[in-house]
Amino acid sequence: MKAQQDYIDSVRRTEERHIDHIPEGEQEEVCQIYAAKGFEGQLLEDIVQGITRDRDLWLATMLMEEYGLQSAPANPWRAGVQTLLTGGTAAALAYGAGAVLQNLFGVSAL
């Protein structure tokens, strides 16, 4: 975990230097990233301006889009609870739908 955080911090410092010293190049990277996602024209320009207007958002975007890194370290407990709740909710909905179908129509959802 520490090695991963050290790597993220190193990449963050590199991107901060790039934003400080070659902002036009970093803006172009944001433009290319979102153009590759299918955005174009004025909407693409608005997206790039919106992201690069806010330094923290710009940095977080570069970390996520260019390196696939989260800007803040993930909390393993929070991730576990979110997974449990998401999975539990999906399972409950599927079970509930199956029970409703079986009761209403005598049809099994499984």
C-alpha positions in Angstrom: 0.0 0.0 0.0 2.8 2.4 0.9 4.7 1.7 -2.4 1.5 2.3 -4.4 0.9 5.6 -2.5 4.6 6.6 -3.2 4.1 5.9 -6.9 0.9 8.0 -7.0 2.6 10.8 -5.2 5.5 10.7 -7.7 3.1 10.8 -10.7 1.2 13.6 -9.0 4.3 15.7 -8.6 5.3 15.0 -12.3 1.9 16.1 -13.5 2.0 19.2 -11.2 5.3 20.2 -12.8 3.8 19.7 -16.3 0.8 21.8 -15.5 3.1 24.5 -14.1 5.7 24.6 -16.9 3.8 23.4 -20.0 0.1 24.0 -19.4 -0.6 24.2 -23.2 0.7 20.7 -23.6 -1.3 19.4 -20.7 -4.5 21.1 -22.0 -3.9 19.4 -25.3 -3.7 16.1 -23.5 -7.0 16.7 -21.9 -8.4 17.6 -25.3 -7.1 14.4 -26.8 -8.4 12.3 -24.0 -12.0 13.6 -24.3 -11.9 13.7 -28.1 -11.1 10.0 -28.0 -14.2 9.6 -25.9 -16.2 11.1 -28.8 -16.6 14.7 -27.7 -16.0 17.4 -30.3 -16.5 21.0 -31.2 -17.7 23.5 -28.7 -18.7 20.8 -26.2 -15.1 19.5 -26.2 -13.7 23.0 -25.8 -16.1 23.6 -22.8 -15.1 20.3 -21.2 -11.3 21.2 -21.5 -11.9 24.7 -20.2 -14.0 23.4 -17.3 -11.4 20.9 -16.3 -8.3 23.1 -16.7 -9.9 26.0 -14.9 -9.7 24.1 -11.6 -6.2 22.9 -10.9 -7.3 20.2 -8.5 -9.8 18.8 -11.0 -7.2 19.1 -13.8 -4.7 17.1 -11.7 -7.2 14.5 -10.7 -8.3 14.1 -14.3 -4.8 13.6 -15.5 -4.1 11.0 -12.8 -7.2 9.1 -13.6 -7.4 9.4 -17.4 -3.7 9.2 -18.2 -2.5 6.8 -15.5 -5.7 5.1 -14.2 -4.9 6.3 -10.7 -7.3 7.7 -8.1 -6.2 11.1 -6.8 -7.0 10.1 -3.2 -5.9 6.8 -1.6 -8.7 4.3 -1.5 -10.0 3.4 1.9 -10.2 -0.4 2.0 -13.0 -0.4 4.7 -15.1 2.0 2.7 -14.6 0.1 -0.5 -15.6 -3.1 1.2 -18.8 -1.6 2.6 -19.7 -0.1 -0.8 -19.2 -3.5 -2.4 -21.3 -5.2 0.2 -24.1 -2.7 -0.1 -24.0 -2.7 -3.9 -23.9 -6.4 -4.2 -26.4 -6.9 -1.4 -28.8 -4.5 -3.0 -28.5 -6.1 -6.4 -29.0 -9.6 -4.9 -32.1 -8.4 -2.9 -33.6 -6.8 -5.9 -33.1 -10.0 -8.0 -34.5 -12.2 -5.3 -37.5 -9.8 -4.8 -38.2 -9.7 -8.5 -38.1 -13.5 -8.6 -40.5 -13.8 -5.7 -42.9 -11.3 -7.3 -42.9 -13.1 -10.6 -43.4 -16.5 -8.9 -46.3 -15.2 -6.8 -48.0 -13.3 -9.6 -47.5 -15.6 -12.5 -46.2 -18.8 -11.1 -43.1 -18.2 -13.1 -39.6 -18.7 -11.7 -37.1 -16.0 -12.5 -34.2 -18.5 -12.2 
